């Protein structure tokens, strides 16, 4: 059976300690990506592997990386051609082929880096890949993949195409789609509302689907209770 790996990215916007502990408890391994090591340590957790160039990790974290006792280290020169997350995903592929990935501390900070993160995660086609943050859970869906969402009535749902020629179907939402095309990064699937058990399927292309943990945020009708 394939394992599940938590990848704690190096965004300056850190997930809460409670979320990190919950996600780590659901995964078989933890990979800390550069400054992500500080988030891991701050939650009282350990990691299996550290990947990065140690340019943003704290002095305390860098000391642990230098000691290389409690976890394995894949340290890279800062003058490299790939981001730390790209190297971390490559490490996951080598160490745990076919592993399901949950990425956290991934969506805050610089907007250019956030967009790059989505591109890198979309390129991981080995197994299901998720983004888990305090305010949202997201799933990267490739062609032929689907996501069933239960117990989320009244929550905000959005889906955005990350590749050309993306076609999706979605049911159990306020506005449903049936083999409908989504333009690349277009707003067609933004701010929908979950009305019952929802089923979202990507037929062609690649998309990222977001489920916000709070009630509906939008301009249609009255806001749902959170």
C-alpha angles and dihedrals in degrees: 000000000000116000131231121240128198112213111197106200128207101250114142087229101080127202116240119271090243092055093046091050092048094048092046089051090055094050134071097218138021125215118192116206112207107287087016086081089069090054090050093049092044090058091052092250136128130218136220096219137017117206123184150073094269093235096129104026117107123260090255091051092046090053090056090048090051091049092048094193109120098042143010118271130214101184120183136194112261088231094071135132098233135057120249090251092055089052091046093053089049088052091052091051092051098043101037111019113206094013120161109237131214114189122197137172082037110116107054134077123038115024093218091055091046091055091047090051090056090050093050094047091047088055092058101093098157096098141335113316126200139185114215120190134155094260102031145025118207137186128204107222122198126191110300095018127116140187125213113204118198132181095015102111112158095018125128117256129186135175125194128187115239096183136042119264094027115166124187144177125204131180134180092046133109090251114032130199129206116198088325123168119240118204117232107279089346124151099236094111099040124125103003122160127235109232102171139341100335129212120196121184132180112211099180134005126010132289140175116228120201129199114189115213094220129069124281116307112197147085102268114104120319123333114261120241110269 
